[in-house]
Amino acid sequence: MMQLWRSTRIHERFFGAFILLTLLRLLWTVGPFSPHTLVYMGSAALMAGGVLLTRGRETSCRWRLRLAIYPILMDALFPHMRWVSPLINEGRKDALLWELDRRLFGGSLSVRLEPMIQPVLTEFLSFCYMLFMVYLAVCILDYLFSDLPLARAFYAGMFSVYGIGYIGYTLVPALGPYLAFAGEFSVPLEGYWMTDFLAACYPYGTNGTDVFPSLHCAVSAYMLFSDWAWRRRRFWLFLIPCVGIGFSTIYMRYHYGADVLAGFVLAALGLLIERREAWALRAER
């Protein structure tokens, strides 16, 4: 077991910490035979299989298969938290985050932005918010099939961010101001067809816990500054949309100020991990 642990990379340790922590909490609350517990047992086994895949034979194909496990787990476990969180938590933490915003910022940043609300801006920010999924898919696929040291470095930072972010989701589950404190807002968010489309789709794209930290902010900032280093043309293409994504999380009332602040700190950590991994892999060559 210790040899297997020593063979893991940093993102596997962070993502593994999320899986292990959630698994232990499920074992405590619903036992080992719950379907939800088995999902996390299977996830842990899949991660271990990925590590074993490259032990003794580190080919490019095997490494890319090992890396590809993490976007699969990311996509599979995100919606599953909708059912897992009520089993391991006693209620949501929106009141805690609202109070934290009061202490940090003197009140809700979303409420303070109400004088700025107007349909054209709402429509543009709705577009930016939805563009996140396009940018995410492009980066995951592009870096996976790039030069292997770069792929490994990018994935190390990216899935360290996701691992820590998912821990936050399971420890501090929350709905967001737009639902938990809807009565605090007096100005409706009115736009055009893009705004209506986002409003219709958003309930199906959330798991009811995905607030702290803001991974929309963390991941978009991480990808943007990774692109500054490795894909400069794409950096300029997505610069304005990524600024819009960060602003939209507060404007659209999906996140608290504390979520956004934590998201940007998490992005910085991910970038430090990526750079460290890139330097380490270059030194091994």
N, C-alpha and C positions, 0 to 999 in steps of 0.2 A: 504493500500500500504506500509506504514512504517513497519507494522508487517511482511509483506512478505519480505521486505528488511532485517530486522533484523534476519530472518530465513536463509538467504543465507550464504554460506561459501565463503572463500576468493577467490577461483578459479572461483566461480560463479559471483563474483563481477568484477573480471578482464575480464572474457569472456563476461559478460553482458555489460561491458563498451565498448568492441569492437562492440558488436551488436547494442547497443544504439547509439554510435557515428556514425556508418555507417548508421543506420536507419535515424537519424536526417539529415545527409547529403543527403541521397536519397530523403527524404521528401522535402528538399529545392530545389533539382535539377530536380527531375522527378515527384514529387507529390505522394500522397498516393495510387494511383490506378495502379502504375507501377508494373508489375510482380516481379521486383527485390525488390521493397519496400515490397511487400507482403511476399517475402521469409524471410526477416528480421523480419517482424511482426510475422510470424509463428514461427521463431526461438525463439523470445522473449517469445511467448506464451508457447512453449515447455519447455523452462527453468523454467518459472513460474509454470507450471504443475508439474515439477520435485520437486520443493520446496514444493508445496502443498501436494505432494504424501506422504511425511514423516512427515507432521505436525500432531501431536497427535498420530501417530502410527509409530514409528521408527523401523520397522522390518528390518532384514538383507536383505530380498528380495527387499523391497521397496527402501532401500538405494542403493543397487546395480543397480536397475533400474534408480534411480536418477543419479548415477555416469555415467551410460552407455550413457546418453544423450550427453555427451561431445565428445567422439570419433565420434559419429554420426554427430554432428554439425561440428566438425573439418573436417571430410571428405566431408561433403556436401557443406560447405561454401568456402572451399579452391578453388575448380575449378570455383565456381560461381564468385569469385573476378575478373576473366578474363573479365567479362562483366560489373561488377559493377565499377571497378576502373576508366575506361574512363568516366563514368558518373559523378564522384565526384572529379576527379583530372584533372588539366590542364597539360597533358604531364607527362613524367617520370623524375626521379631525378638522372639519371646516372651521369650526369655532376657534380652534387653536391657531389655525393659519390666519384667520381674520384678526385675531388679537395680536398675532405676531406682526402683521402689517401695521396695525395701530401703533405698536411700539417702535417699529423700524422707520415707518414713513409718515406717521401721524394720521393714518387712516387708509382707506382703500384707494389704490391708484386708479382702479377702474371707475370709481365714482368721480374722481377728480378729472378724468378725461371726458366726462359727459358733455361739457361745453364744446368739445371738438367734433362731436358726432355729426356727420352729414352723409348722405347716401353714396356719393362718389368715393369718399374715403373708405366707407364700410365695404363697398364692393371691391375696391382694390385690395384691402387687407384680407378679405375673404378669399380672393384669388391667391394671395401669397400664402395664406395658411394651408390651403389645399395643395399648393405646389410642393410643399414639404415632402409628400409621399413620392412625387416624381423624382425629386432630387435624391431622396434616400435610395430609391431603386437604382438610379443611374450610378451613384457612388459605390454601392455594394457590389454591383456587377462589374463595373469598370476596374475597381481596385482588386477584386478577386482574381481577375485574369490579367493583371498587370505583372511587371517584374516581381518574382516571388518575394524578395526581401521587402519591397514596398508593400505588397499585399499583406505580408505578415505584420509589418509595422502599423499600417492603417487599421487592420482588424484588431490589433492589440489595443489601440486607443479607443476605437469605436465600441468594442464590446466590453471594455472596462466601463465606459460611460453607461452602456445599457445595463450591465450587471449592477452597478451602484444605483442607477435610476430605478430599477425594478425593486431593489431592496427598499428604497424610499416609498414606492407605491404600496408595498405590503406592510410597511411599518406605520406610514402616515397616509392612510387612504382618505380621499376627499373627492367631492363632486365638482368643486369650483364655484366661484361667486355667482355665475349666471343661474345656477340652480339653488345653491344653499342660501344665498342672500338676494334672491330675485327681488324681494320687496324693497331693497335699498336703492334700486335704480329707478329713476323717473323718466329717462329718455330712452325710447325704444331704438334698437339697432335696425334701421331700415336701409335697404340697398336695392339691388336689382336681382337678376336671375341667379348670379353667382352667390349672392348672400342667401337667397332662398334655398339654393341647392345645398350649400354648406349646412344651413339650419336643419334641412331634412336628413342629411347624411350623418351629421355629428353624433346623434344618439347611437348609431350603429358602429361608429368608429371609436367609441370610448368604452372602457370597461368599468366605469364607475369608481375607479380608484386612482386614475392616472393624472395626478395633479402635482404632487411634490416628489422630486423636483420637476421642473418643466423640461421634458426631453425634446419638445419642439425647439426650445431655445438651445439646450445643451448640444443636441445632435446637429442642428443646422449650423451652429457656430463652429462645431468641431469639423464638419465637412467643409465649410467655407474656408477655414484657415489651413486645412489639409490641402485643399485645392490651390491656395496661395503658394504653397511650397511645391506641389507636384503637378498641378493642372491649372496653370495660370489663366488660360483662356476661359475655362469654366468658372473660375473665381469671379471674373468680371461679369459673366453672364448671370450668375446667381447672387451677386452682391446686393442689389436693391431688393429682390424678393426675400433674401435672408434678413435684411434689416426690417422689412415688412413683417416677417414671421415673428421676430422678437417683439415688435410693437403690438402686433395683433393679439398676442396672448393676453395682454392686459386690456386692450381696447375692446376685444370681443367678449371679455369677462370670463374667459376660460380658466385663468390662473390668477393666483395671488402674487403680490410683489415678491414675497419670500420665495415662491417657486421659481420665479424668473432669475432672481439673484443666485439661488442655489444651482440653477441650470447653467449659468455662465461660469460659475466656479468649477462645476463639473466638466464643462467643455475645456477649460484651461488645464485641468488635471489630465484629461484624455490626450490633449496635444503634447503635454510633457511626456506622457507614456509613449506616444507615437514617435517622438523625436529620439527618446532614449533607445527604443527598440530599433529604430533605423540606424543609429550610430553603432549599436551593439552588433547588428547583423552585418554592417559594412566591415567592422573590425574582424569578424569571423571569416570573411572572404580571403 
